[in-house]
Amino acid sequence: MNPSHTLWYNHPAEEWNEALPLGNGRIGAMVFGDPVHALYSMNEDTLWTGFPKFHSRPDPIIAYRKAKELTAAGRNKEAQTLLEEEFISLSTELYLPLGDICLDFDGIDAYTDYTRRLDLTTAIASEQFAADGVVYSRESFISEPAQVMVIRLTASEKGKISFKAGLTSQLLSKISAENGVVTLQGRCPSVEVVGHFNELKVKQVYRDDPERQGMRFQARLAVVPEGGAMMQDGDRVIVTGADAATLYFAVRNSFNGWKKHPALQGKEFEAPCADDIAAVVSGDYAAIREAHIADYRTLYDRSELTLPTSPLSDLPTDERLERHADGEEDQSLYALLYHFGRYLTIAGSRAGTQPTNLQGIWNHHLEAPWRGNYTININTEMNYWPTLMTNLTECYQPLLQLIADIRESGARTAREFYGAKGFCSHHNTDLWRLTTPVAGNAVWAFWPMSSGWFMRHAYEYWEYTQDETYLKETLVPTLRDCAAFYLDLMDENADGKLVLRPSTSPENFFCINGNDGRPLNDWEGHEDELCPVADWTAMTQAIIRDEFSLTLAAAKAAGVTGEDIDAIAAALPRVQGYQLTRTGAIREWDEDYDSYDPHHRHLSHLYGLHPAHEIEDDPVLAAAAKQTLIERGDAGTGWSLGWKINMWARLKDGDHAAHMLDMQLSPSSQYHSRYRKEGAVRAPGGSYPNLFDAHPPFQIDGNFGACAGITEMLLQGDAENPQLLPALPAAWKCGRVRGLRLRGGKTVDIAWENGKITESAIY
C-alpha cells in the first residue's frame, strides 16, 4: 500500500464526510463500508430540478442605466437598492441526490480486523474484515467504459454470502424487484419560489402539468450471485448461501440538453438503462475490472509527486490528519492531497459529462448547500485550476462545453438586461445554463464578470494544447464576443479612464462611514451603513484588462484583424488600473473604503495575481499584493485557503504556501475545525476525514485549489521561460515530480535533493 496514493481507515464511515468517493464523471458514489449495513450514496451529474427557463424582468435595461448614473454621482446605496428591486432575477435550480444502494448482510454479528481503503491508482474502494473465522472482502468501482457501478462480494469460505439488496430515493419514485434486478423509476421536482426577489424561499414541487414537470429517471441494480439461492421479497432481492456475488448499477434520465424540456422533449432513458445492465451481467467481472483500470490509468498515471515518507505515513488517513495537525512530520500527506485532487478530477469530469459543481458530483442533500450549483465567481473556475497543469487535458472538456453554452445563453442576457452586444454571465449557473443575475443582495447577485473570468480558462486551454483549430474556430470568436459586451458598457470616469460601472467585489461590503475595528456581529441591524456597489472595483477592471489582453494575444496568434480588435487595442491602455490603500495594499474599490470584514474569504482584488499574470512580475504591485494577503490574514474557508496557497506560490514564498497547505489539512468536522499549529488562527476551513475540503460544509473547490497550489509551488512559467521549483518550501528538502505541464505544451519532470535540482527534463 503506497501512502501517497491510498486513503484507508480501520473503521467504517459513520457519516457522509467519512465515506469514500467513486465516479466516472457521470455517475458518483460515496462508499460507507459498513460490514452489516453497506450503504452507497449515489448521484448522476444531470439530475437537477426544473427545466429550461429565462428569468426576465420588466425594463431591466432602464434599471441598469439608472444604476450607472447613480454610482457615477456617488449615490452608491441608492444604486444598490435599485439593482436589488428592479434588476436582479431568480436563482438557479438544485442539484439532486439520486438515491442509495442498500445491502443488509446476514450472519455478521460482530467483526474484527476491519480495513477500508480507496486506492487512487486503480479508483477502486475496498473493505475487508473477519467474522466467525471467515474473511470477507468487498470492492467497488464505477467504470467509464461500461457506464455502470460494480460491487463485488467475496468470502474466504464458500456459501457465506447472504444479503438483501435494495434501492431507496428521496425523490418521487417507485421501486420494484424482478428476476434479480431492482428497478427505481423516479421523477425530479420543479422549483417554485415564494417572496420578493431579494428574499426568496425555495419550494420543490411535483406538478401534473407536463410543462412544469422535471426530468424522469431510471436506476437498475442487478444482482448476480455465484452459487446459493436468489429470490425477490417485495422491492428487494435476497441472496442466501452464495460463494460470491457481483452487483451492477446503472442510471439514465430524460435530460436532452440545456435547451430542451426534459418532460416534453426528453430523450429515451429506460431502454438505455436496461442496455447498460444487459451489457455487463453476462460478462466477465475480471475483464470489466481490467478495462476500468486500464481506462483510468491512461489519465492518472501521467503525473506523480513523491515526497519522503515518515512513521506517520502508514497510519490510517484520519489519524494522519490528526497527527499532522499536532505538528508531526508527514510530507507524503501533501503528495496524497495532490494525487487526491487529480483523482477527483478524473472521477468527476470526463468528456461528455457535466462540469464539476460545488460538490463535484457528490451530494446527498435534497436541498444541497448553495443548491449544489455552479458558483462562478471563483468556485467552478477553481475546480479546473489543476486540470491542465497536472496533465488531465481531456477532463477539461466539460468546462469548455459550459463556456460554449454560456456564450449562447448569455447573449440573450447581455441583450435583454444590458442592451449590449456579446454575452455575459453572473454569479451562478446551473444545468439549464442560467446567465441572468440571481436573487439576493447585490454583493453577489450583481456581477456580470464570470464570463470574463471564463475567458482565462478558454485561453489557457489553447496555451497548454496549442490546438490551432480550437484557436481559430472557437477561442478567438468567443473572446471577441466577450470583449464586445465590456466595450459596450464601459464609461469614461473623471480621470479619463474606462470603468465598468456599477461594480461589486464578490462578496464583500465596504463601510460607508468607516469600520473603526467593529466586530462582524455588530453590523446586524446596521446594514444601511454597508454597501457593495462602487463606481469600479479592482477585480472588475482586472478581469476586463485580462480579457482584452487575451483577445489581442489570441487574435495575433490566429492572424485575425478587424475593427473590433482595433477598438480593444485602443481601449486596453485606458482601462482603469490598480490603486493602493493608505497601508500600501491593493485597493478593492474605487475609493479607499474600509472593508466591513478585513479578513474576508474572497481575494477578488488580487485576481491579477492569480489566476491572471498581471502582478507577479511587477515589484510594486507584487509588494502591494503581499501586503493585501497579510492584511486579509491566513485563516479562511476551505476554498479560500486553496486560493491563498496559489497566491503565496505566485509570490515565490514556498514556506507561506506550505503553511496554508497545513491549514487546509487541519482536521474538520461538519461545523468547525481546529488549527493547532503554532501561530495559526482558529477558522472554519480544513479537511474532513475523507480529505474532502471543508468550507464548511463540504465544497470540492478547496481540493482542486490545493492540488493546483502544490503544482504552482513546483512549476510556473511557460515553455519559453520555465520556472522549476519556484516556491519550494524549505522543509521539502528532497522529492520528485513527473508529468507536470507548462503553458506552451511542454511536459516537465523534476527531481531535487537538499533543495537543489538534481534532474530535470522538459519534453
Salt bridges, closest charged atoms under 4 A:
GLU44 OE2 - ARG26 NH1 3.23
GLU78 OE1 - ARG75 NH2 2.77
GLU93 OE2 - LYS53 NZ 2.60
ASP104 OD1 - HIS37 ND1 2.91
ASP104 OD2 - ARG236 NH1 3.15
ASP106 OD2 - LYS164 NZ 3.65
GLU139 OE2 - ARG289 NE 2.63
GLU192 OE1 - ARG207 NH2 2.72
GLU192 OE2 - ARG212 NH2 2.57
GLU226 OE2 - ARG152 NH1 2.61
ASP276 OD2 - ARG252 NE 2.73
ASP295 OD2 - ARG350 NH2 3.04
GLU304 OE2 - HIS5 NE2 2.82
GLU304 OE1 - ARG738 NH2 3.56
ASP318 OD2 - HIS11 NE2 2.83
GLU322 OE1 - ARG674 NH2 2.28
GLU322 OE1 - ARG676 NH2 3.11
ASP326 OD1 - ARG676 NH2 3.07
GLU328 OE2 - ARG323 NE 2.62
ASP330 OD2 - ARG320 NE 2.81
GLU394 OE2 - ARG302 NH2 2.65
ASP405 OD2 - ARG433 NE 3.12
GLU408 OE2 - LYS259 NZ 2.88
GLU416 OE2 - ARG412 NE 2.85
GLU460 OE2 - ARG456 NH1 2.92
GLU463 OE2 - ARG743 NH1 3.47
ASP481 OD2 - ARG407 NE 2.94
ASP488 OD1 - LYS421 NZ 2.87
ASP491 OD2 - LYS68 NZ 2.66
ASP491 OD2 - ARG501 NH1 3.84
GLU492 OE1 - ARG574 NH2 2.48
GLU507 OE1 - ARG601 NH2 3.13
GLU507 OE2 - HIS602 NE2 3.27
GLU529 OE1 - ARG518 NH1 3.18
GLU529 OE2 - HIS526 ND1 3.35
ASP535 OD1 - ARG501 NE 2.48
ASP546 OD2 - ARG456 NE 2.81
ASP564 OD1 - ARG480 NH2 2.76
GLU588 OE1 - HIS605 NE2 3.85
GLU588 OE1 - ARG632 NH2 3.40
ASP592 OD2 - ARG582 NH1 2.98
ASP594 OD1 - ARG582 NH2 2.46
GLU614 OE2 - ARG545 NE 2.58
GLU616 OE2 - HIS613 ND1 2.80
GLU616 OE2 - ARG650 NH1 3.84
ASP634 OD1 - HIS656 NE2 2.82
ASP634 OD2 - HIS659 NE2 3.31
ASP662 OD1 - HIS324 NE2 2.88
GLU712 OE2 - HIS610 NE2 3.91
GLU712 OE2 - ARG650 NH2 3.02
GLU759 OE2 - ARG736 NH2 3.34
